[in-house]
Amino acid sequence: MKAPSSAGIPTLKTGRSHPHPEPVSGATYSAVELMPGDQTVALMDQRLLPRVERYVMLSSVAQVAEAIRSMMVRGAPAIGVAAGYGMALAAQAEKGDKDSFVIAMRGAGDLLSATRPTAKNLAWAVERVMVEIPGIAALAPASRAARVAELARALHASEVAACRRIGELGAEHVKDGMTVLTHCNAGALATGGYGTALGVIRAAHAAGKKVRVLADETRPLLQGARLTAWELMKDGIPVEVVTDSMVGALMAGKAVDLVVVGADRIARNGDVANKIGTYGVACLAKMHNVPFFVAAPMSTVDFECARGEDIPIEQRSLTEVTHFPTAEGDVPVAPDGAGARNPAFDVTPARLVGGIFTERGTAAPVTQATLATLATAR
C-alpha cells in the first residue's frame, strides 16, 4: 500500500515487530514510543492500517508536529504522549545556555500546540513539560534533556495506568452477553496503551464476559473500520463493522445494548467533544433508551473551558470528504467543484451522557459538580 505523503518524515522500519525493546504501552504495538537513548521517537503510521504495520523514526520536534498534523498519530491521549516526546527531542537538540533553552522549548511547545486545536491532551502534555523548564534550564544540556525525556515517559506511563483504571470502572457497566457500539477509535492506538472506550471493552472481555462490538466505520477517515476492528481482532474480541448511518436502525431493532465512546476534550460542564458523528449516536441512544457513556482520562477534561460551545473545532481538508483513499491514491466520490464541509469533531451535550468513566471515578450524572469532585479526588 502506498504511504500517504508527509514531507520530511523518513520511514526507517517496516514490519510487524515492535521497534522498542520495552514499550511503555506494554503491548505488542504502540501508537508512539521514545526509543532508548532519547534521540528518536518511534511512531506507527496509522494511516496505513489495517493492511500495513509501519513504524517511522522521528528525530526532531518538527517531524513530530507534522506527524500529529497529518494524523499519522491521532487520538487525544496519544497525541498528548507524542507531544511530550516531541518536547524531549527539542530538549535534546538545544545545546545553548539556559535562556536559549527556555526560548527553544517555548517555540517547540507553540509548534506542537498549533497542530490540532481540539484535543485537550495535547496542550496538557506541553504545559506539563513547560512548567518544569525554568527549574532545569540551568542544568548541563545532557542533564536537562534527560529530565525532559524522563518526564515525557512518566506522562506516557500515567496515561496507560489511567486507561487501565478507566477500563476497570467502565467494565462494571458491561453485562455478560452485551453488544456494545463504539464510534471512531479509542483503543491503544488512540492512547498511550490499552485504550479508553476499548479499555472498557477489553476489561470486560478479560473478566470473562462475552462481549460483542459494533464498530461504526466513522467517516470520513474510517478510524472505526480501519483501527478499532484491527485492535479488537488482535485481542480475539468479536467485532462487526457497521456504517455510521446504520446506528438508528440497529438501535430500533434492539441490536445495541450499550454505547461507549472516547473524547478529545470535555468542557467544565460535562459537554463532550469527540469525533464527528458522536452527537448523532448520542441522540439516537437517547431516543431508543440505550445507555451512552464516555471514557476518558482526566487529562481530557478542560476546566478552563466552560461549555461545549467554547471548544475549538478543527476544520480539516475538504478532500477527506470529496475523495476516498485507496492504495493507488485518492479517488473522487463527488463531482469536481462540489462544495464540502469537514469539521473533525462535534459536541455532545452533557445531558445526553449517562456517565464519564475516568481514572479517578465515574462522573454520573454528568455535571460541573461531579467533574469538579473528580478533579480533587485521589
MITILO-892520 format. One record per residue (C-alpha): residue in three letters; x, y, z. Coordinates in steps of 0.25 Angstrom, whole numbers, padded with zeros to 4 digits, m for minus. Each point is the difference from the previous one (the first is absolute). Example, Ala and Ser with C-alpha at 12.3 -4.5 7.8 and 13.67 -1.06 7.14 Angstrom:
BEGIN
['ALA'; [0049; m0018; 0031]]
['SER'; [0006; 0014; m0002]]
//
This chain:
BEGIN
['MET'; [0000; 0000; 0000]]
['LYS'; [0005; 0014; m0004]]
['ALA'; [0003; 0009; 0012]]
['PRO'; [m0007; 0013; 0001]]
['SER'; [0010; 0011; m0002]]
['SER'; [0006; 0007; 0012]]
['ALA'; [0012; 0008; m0004]]
['GLY'; [0012; m0001; 0008]]
['ILE'; [m0003; m0012; 0008]]
['PRO'; [0009; m0012; m0003]]
['THR'; [m0006; m0014; 0000]]
['LEU'; [0011; m0009; 0007]]
['LYS'; [m0007; m0012; 0004]]
['THR'; [m0011; m0009; m0006]]
['GLY'; [m0006; m0013; 0006]]
['ARG'; [m0007; m0006; 0011]]
['SER'; [0011; 0000; 0010]]
['HIS'; [m0001; 0011; 0011]]
['PRO'; [0013; 0009; m0002]]
['HIS'; [0000; 0003; 0015]]
['PRO'; [0006; m0011; 0009]]
['GLU'; [m0008; 0004; 0012]]
['PRO'; [m0012; 0009; m0004]]
['VAL'; [m0007; 0008; 0010]]
['SER'; [m0013; m0004; m0006]]
['GLY'; [0002; m0014; 0005]]
['ALA'; [m0006; m0006; m0013]]
['THR'; [0006; m0006; m0013]]
['TYR'; [m0003; 0013; m0007]]
['SER'; [0000; 0015; 0004]]
['ALA'; [m0005; 0013; m0006]]
['VAL'; [0013; 0007; 0004]]
['GLU'; [0012; m0003; 0009]]
['LEU'; [0013; 0007; 0003]]
['MET'; [0012; m0009; m0004]]
['PRO'; [0011; m0004; 0010]]
['GLY'; [0011; 0012; m0001]]
['ASP'; [m0011; 0010; m0001]]
['GLN'; [0004; 0004; m0014]]
['THR'; [m0012; m0005; m0008]]
['VAL'; [m0015; m0002; 0001]]
['ALA'; [m0006; m0013; m0006]]
['LEU'; [m0014; 0003; m0005]]
['MET'; [m0009; m0010; m0007]]
['ASP'; [m0006; 0006; m0013]]
['GLN'; [m0015; m0002; 0003]]
['ARG'; [m0004; 0005; m0014]]
['LEU'; [0005; m0013; m0006]]
['LEU'; [m0007; m0010; 0009]]
['PRO'; [m0006; m0010; 0000]]
['ARG'; [0008; m0005; m0012]]
['VAL'; [0014; 0005; 0004]]
['GLU'; [0006; 0001; 0014]]
['ARG'; [0011; 0010; m0002]]
['TYR'; [0008; 0008; 0010]]
['VAL'; [0007; 0013; m0004]]
['MET'; [0012; 0005; 0008]]
['LEU'; [m0001; 0015; 0003]]
['SER'; [0012; 0008; 0004]]
['SER'; [m0005; 0014; 0002]]
['VAL'; [m0012; 0008; 0006]]
['ALA'; [m0003; 0005; m0013]]
['GLN'; [m0002; m0014; m0005]]
['VAL'; [m0009; m0004; 0012]]
['ALA'; [m0008; 0012; m0003]]
['GLU'; [m0002; m0004; m0014]]
['ALA'; [m0004; m0014; 0004]]
['ILE'; [m0011; 0005; 0009]]
['ARG'; [m0005; 0010; m0010]]
['SER'; [m0001; m0010; m0011]]
['MET'; [m0006; m0011; 0009]]
['MET'; [0011; m0010; m0001]]
['VAL'; [m0003; 0000; 0015]]
['ARG'; [m0014; 0004; 0005]]
['GLY'; [m0009; m0001; 0012]]
['ALA'; [0001; 0010; 0011]]
['PRO'; [0008; m0007; 0011]]
['ALA'; [0009; m0006; m0011]]
['ILE'; [0003; 0014; m0006]]
['GLY'; [0003; 0005; 0014]]
['VAL'; [0010; m0011; 0002]]
['ALA'; [0006; 0003; m0013]]
['ALA'; [0001; 0015; 0003]]
['GLY'; [0007; m0004; 0013]]
['TYR'; [0010; m0008; m0008]]
['GLY'; [0002; 0012; m0010]]
['MET'; [0004; 0009; 0012]]
['ALA'; [0010; m0011; 0004]]
['LEU'; [0006; 0001; m0015]]
['ALA'; [0000; 0015; 0001]]
['ALA'; [0008; 0000; 0013]]
['GLN'; [0010; m0010; m0006]]
['ALA'; [0002; 0010; m0011]]
['GLU'; [0002; 0012; 0008]]
['LYS'; [0015; 0001; 0005]]
['GLY'; [0000; 0015; 0003]]
['ASP'; [m0001; 0007; 0014]]
['LYS'; [m0012; 0001; 0009]]
['ASP'; [m0006; 0012; m0007]]
['SER'; [0001; m0007; m0014]]
['PHE'; [m0005; m0013; 0006]]
['VAL'; [m0013; 0007; 0005]]
['ILE'; [m0002; 0007; m0013]]
['ALA'; [0002; m0013; m0008]]
['MET'; [m0010; m0007; 0009]]
['ARG'; [m0011; 0010; m0001]]
['GLY'; [0002; 0000; m0015]]
['ALA'; [m0002; m0015; 0000]]
['GLY'; [m0012; 0001; 0009]]
['ASP'; [m0006; 0010; m0009]]
['LEU'; [0003; m0008; m0013]]
['LEU'; [m0007; m0013; 0006]]
['SER'; [m0012; 0007; 0006]]
['ALA'; [m0004; 0006; m0013]]
['THR'; [0000; m0013; m0007]]
['ARG'; [m0014; m0005; 0004]]
['PRO'; [m0008; 0010; 0009]]
['THR'; [m0012; m0008; 0005]]
['ALA'; [0008; m0011; 0008]]
['LYS'; [0002; 0005; 0014]]
['ASN'; [0010; m0011; 0003]]
['LEU'; [0010; 0007; m0010]]
['ALA'; [0000; 0013; 0007]]
['TRP'; [0000; m0007; 0014]]
['ALA'; [0013; m0008; m0004]]
['VAL'; [0007; 0012; m0005]]
['GLU'; [m0004; 0008; 0013]]
['ARG'; [0005; m0011; 0009]]
['VAL'; [0013; 0000; m0006]]
['MET'; [0001; 0015; m0001]]
['VAL'; [m0003; 0002; 0015]]
['GLU'; [0013; m0007; 0003]]
['ILE'; [0009; 0007; m0010]]
['PRO'; [0004; 0012; 0008]]
['GLY'; [0005; m0009; 0011]]
['ILE'; [0009; m0008; m0008]]
['ALA'; [0005; 0010; m0010]]
['ALA'; [0013; 0003; 0007]]
['LEU'; [0004; m0015; m0001]]
['ALA'; [0010; m0005; m0010]]
['PRO'; [m0006; m0003; m0013]]
['ALA'; [0000; m0015; 0002]]
['SER'; [m0006; 0000; 0014]]
['ARG'; [m0011; 0009; m0004]]
['ALA'; [m0003; m0008; m0012]]
['ALA'; [0000; m0013; 0008]]
['ARG'; [m0010; 0007; 0010]]
['VAL'; [m0010; 0004; m0011]]
['ALA'; [0001; m0015; m0006]]
['GLU'; [m0003; m0005; 0014]]
['LEU'; [m0012; 0009; 0002]]
['ALA'; [m0005; m0004; m0014]]
['ARG'; [0001; m0015; 0003]]
['ALA'; [m0007; 0003; 0013]]
['LEU'; [m0011; 0007; m0007]]
['HIS'; [m0002; m0012; m0009]]
['ALA'; [0000; m0010; 0011]]
['SER'; [m0010; 0008; 0008]]
['GLU'; [m0009; 0000; m0012]]
['VAL'; [0001; m0016; m0002]]
['ALA'; [m0003; m0001; 0015]]
['ALA'; [m0012; 0009; m0001]]
['CYS'; [m0006; m0008; m0012]]
['ARG'; [0001; m0013; 0008]]
['ARG'; [m0007; 0006; 0012]]
['ILE'; [m0011; 0006; m0010]]
['GLY'; [m0001; m0014; m0006]]
['GLU'; [m0003; m0006; 0014]]
['LEU'; [m0010; 0010; 0004]]
['GLY'; [m0007; 0000; m0013]]
['ALA'; [m0001; m0015; m0001]]
['GLU'; [m0009; 0000; 0012]]
['HIS'; [m0011; 0005; m0009]]
['VAL'; [0002; m0010; m0011]]
['LYS'; [m0008; m0013; 0002]]
['ASP'; [0003; m0014; m0005]]
['GLY'; [m0006; m0001; m0014]]
['MET'; [m0001; 0015; m0003]]
['THR'; [0002; 0006; m0014]]
['VAL'; [0008; 0013; 0002]]
['LEU'; [0000; 0010; m0011]]
['THR'; [0012; 0010; m0001]]
['HIS'; [0004; 0011; m0009]]
['CYS'; [0013; 0004; m0006]]
['ASN'; [0012; m0007; 0007]]
['ALA'; [0003; 0002; 0014]]
['GLY'; [0009; m0012; 0002]]
['ALA'; [0015; m0002; 0002]]
['LEU'; [0003; 0007; m0013]]
['ALA'; [m0007; 0013; 0005]]
['THR'; [0006; 0000; 0014]]
['GLY'; [0013; m0004; 0007]]
['GLY'; [m0004; m0014; 0000]]
['TYR'; [m0012; m0009; 0004]]
['GLY'; [m0011; 0011; m0004]]
['THR'; [m0011; 0007; 0006]]
['ALA'; [m0013; m0005; m0007]]
['LEU'; [0007; m0012; m0005]]
['GLY'; [0006; m0001; 0014]]
['VAL'; [m0014; m0002; 0006]]
['ILE'; [m0003; m0011; m0011]]
['ARG'; [0014; m0006; 0003]]
['ALA'; [m0002; m0001; 0015]]
['ALA'; [m0014; m0006; m0002]]
['HIS'; [0006; m0010; m0009]]
['ALA'; [0011; m0003; 0009]]
['ALA'; [m0010; m0002; 0012]]
['GLY'; [m0006; m0012; m0008]]
['LYS'; [m0012; 0008; m0005]]
['LYS'; [m0005; m0004; m0014]]
['VAL'; [0000; 0014; m0007]]
['ARG'; [m0003; 0003; m0015]]
['VAL'; [0004; 0013; m0006]]
['LEU'; [m0006; 0008; m0011]]
['ALA'; [0010; 0010; m0006]]
['ASP'; [m0005; 0012; m0007]]
['GLU'; [0009; 0001; m0013]]
['THR'; [0001; 0015; 0004]]
['ARG'; [0000; 0009; m0013]]
['PRO'; [0008; 0006; m0006]]
['LEU'; [0013; m0006; 0005]]
['LEU'; [m0006; m0014; 0004]]
['GLN'; [0007; m0001; 0013]]
['GLY'; [m0010; m0010; 0005]]
['ALA'; [0001; m0009; m0012]]
['ARG'; [0015; 0001; m0001]]
['LEU'; [0005; 0001; 0014]]
['THR'; [m0011; m0004; 0010]]
['ALA'; [m0003; m0013; m0007]]
['TRP'; [0015; m0003; m0002]]
['GLU'; [0003; 0002; 0015]]
['LEU'; [m0012; m0009; 0004]]
['MET'; [0003; m0011; m0009]]
['LYS'; [0014; 0000; 0005]]
['ASP'; [m0006; m0003; 0014]]
['GLY'; [m0010; m0010; m0005]]
['ILE'; [m0012; 0008; 0004]]
['PRO'; [m0012; m0001; m0010]]
['VAL'; [m0002; 0012; m0008]]
['GLU'; [m0008; 0004; m0012]]
['VAL'; [0002; 0013; m0008]]
['VAL'; [m0013; 0008; m0003]]
['THR'; [m0002; 0013; m0008]]
['ASP'; [m0003; 0012; 0008]]
['SER'; [m0014; 0001; m0006]]
['MET'; [m0004; m0013; 0005]]
['VAL'; [0000; 0004; 0015]]
['GLY'; [m0014; 0004; 0001]]
['ALA'; [m0006; m0013; m0007]]
['LEU'; [0009; m0008; 0009]]
['MET'; [m0005; 0006; 0013]]
['ALA'; [m0014; 0000; m0005]]
['GLY'; [0002; m0015; m0002]]
['LYS'; [0005; m0002; 0014]]
['ALA'; [0014; m0004; m0005]]
['VAL'; [0008; 0010; 0009]]
['ASP'; [0000; m0002; 0015]]
['LEU'; [0010; 0011; 0003]]
['VAL'; [0009; 0011; m0006]]
['VAL'; [0014; 0004; 0004]]
['VAL'; [0008; 0010; m0006]]
['GLY'; [0013; 0008; 0003]]
['ALA'; [0002; 0015; 0000]]
['ASP'; [0009; 0011; m0005]]
['ARG'; [m0004; 0011; 0009]]
['ILE'; [m0010; 0001; 0011]]
['ALA'; [m0005; 0013; 0005]]
['ARG'; [m0002; 0004; 0015]]
['ASN'; [m0015; m0002; m0001]]
['GLY'; [0002; m0014; m0006]]
['ASP'; [m0003; 0003; m0015]]
['VAL'; [0009; m0010; m0008]]
['ALA'; [0007; 0003; m0013]]
['ASN'; [0003; m0013; m0008]]
['LYS'; [0002; m0005; m0014]]
['ILE'; [m0011; 0006; m0009]]
['GLY'; [m0012; m0009; 0000]]
['THR'; [0000; m0003; 0015]]
['TYR'; [m0011; 0010; 0003]]
['GLY'; [m0009; m0007; m0010]]
['VAL'; [0002; m0013; 0007]]
['ALA'; [m0003; 0006; 0014]]
['CYS'; [m0013; 0006; m0005]]
['LEU'; [m0004; m0014; m0006]]
['ALA'; [0004; m0006; 0013]]
['LYS'; [m0008; 0009; 0008]]
['MET'; [m0012; m0002; m0009]]
['HIS'; [0001; m0015; 0001]]
['ASN'; [0004; m0001; 0015]]
['VAL'; [0013; m0005; m0003]]
['PRO'; [0011; 0003; 0011]]
['PHE'; [0010; 0010; m0005]]
['PHE'; [0014; 0001; 0007]]
['VAL'; [0013; 0007; m0002]]
['ALA'; [0013; m0005; 0004]]
['ALA'; [0012; 0010; 0001]]
['PRO'; [0011; 0003; 0009]]
['MET'; [0000; 0013; 0009]]
['SER'; [0010; 0006; m0009]]
['THR'; [m0011; 0001; m0011]]
['VAL'; [m0009; 0009; 0010]]
['ASP'; [0002; 0015; m0003]]
['PHE'; [m0004; 0007; 0013]]
['GLU'; [0003; 0014; m0007]]
['CYS'; [m0010; m0003; m0011]]
['ALA'; [m0014; 0003; 0006]]
['ARG'; [m0009; m0007; m0010]]
['GLY'; [0000; m0008; m0014]]
['GLU'; [m0002; 0013; m0008]]
['ASP'; [0014; 0005; 0005]]
['ILE'; [0007; m0013; m0005]]
['PRO'; [0008; 0004; m0013]]
['ILE'; [m0004; m0010; m0011]]
['GLU'; [0011; m0004; m0010]]
['GLN'; [m0004; 0002; m0015]]
['ARG'; [0008; m0010; m0009]]
['SER'; [0002; m0001; m0015]]
['LEU'; [m0012; m0001; m0008]]
['THR'; [0006; m0011; m0009]]
['GLU'; [m0002; m0009; 0012]]
['VAL'; [m0015; 0001; m0003]]
['THR'; [0001; 0001; m0015]]
['HIS'; [0010; m0011; m0002]]
['PHE'; [0002; m0014; 0005]]
['PRO'; [0014; m0005; 0003]]
['THR'; [0005; m0013; m0008]]
['ALA'; [0013; m0006; m0001]]
['GLU'; [0001; 0006; m0014]]
['GLY'; [m0003; 0014; 0005]]
['ASP'; [m0012; 0008; 0004]]
['VAL'; [m0013; m0003; m0009]]
['PRO'; [m0010; 0011; m0002]]
['VAL'; [m0014; m0003; 0005]]
['ALA'; [m0006; 0013; m0002]]
['PRO'; [m0001; 0009; m0013]]
['ASP'; [0011; 0009; m0003]]
['GLY'; [m0002; 0013; 0006]]
['ALA'; [m0011; m0005; 0010]]
['GLY'; [0001; 0007; 0014]]
['ALA'; [0002; m0007; 0013]]
['ARG'; [0001; 0001; 0015]]
['ASN'; [0010; m0007; 0009]]
['PRO'; [m0001; 0003; 0015]]
['ALA'; [0008; m0011; 0006]]
['PHE'; [m0008; 0000; 0013]]
['ASP'; [m0013; 0003; 0006]]
['VAL'; [m0005; 0003; 0014]]
['THR'; [m0010; m0009; 0008]]
['PRO'; [m0007; 0008; 0011]]
['ALA'; [0002; m0006; 0014]]
['ARG'; [m0015; m0003; 0001]]
['LEU'; [0002; m0011; m0010]]
['VAL'; [0011; m0007; 0007]]
['GLY'; [m0003; m0010; 0011]]
['GLY'; [0013; 0001; 0006]]
['ILE'; [0015; 0003; m0002]]
['PHE'; [0010; m0011; 0004]]
['THR'; [0013; 0006; 0005]]
['GLU'; [0012; m0006; 0007]]
['ARG'; [m0005; 0008; 0013]]
['GLY'; [m0014; m0006; m0001]]
['THR'; [m0013; 0002; m0008]]
['ALA'; [m0007; 0013; m0001]]
['ALA'; [m0015; m0003; 0000]]
['PRO'; [m0008; 0007; m0002]]
['VAL'; [0009; 0009; m0009]]
['THR'; [0000; 0014; 0006]]
['GLN'; [0010; 0010; 0003]]
['ALA'; [0000; m0004; 0015]]
['THR'; [0002; m0015; m0002]]
['LEU'; [0012; 0003; m0009]]
['ALA'; [0006; 0010; 0010]]
['THR'; [m0001; m0011; 0011]]
['LEU'; [0008; m0009; m0009]]
['ALA'; [0010; 0011; m0002]]
['THR'; [0004; 0000; 0014]]
['ALA'; [m0001; m0015; 0002]]
['ARG'; [0012; m0008; 0003]]
//
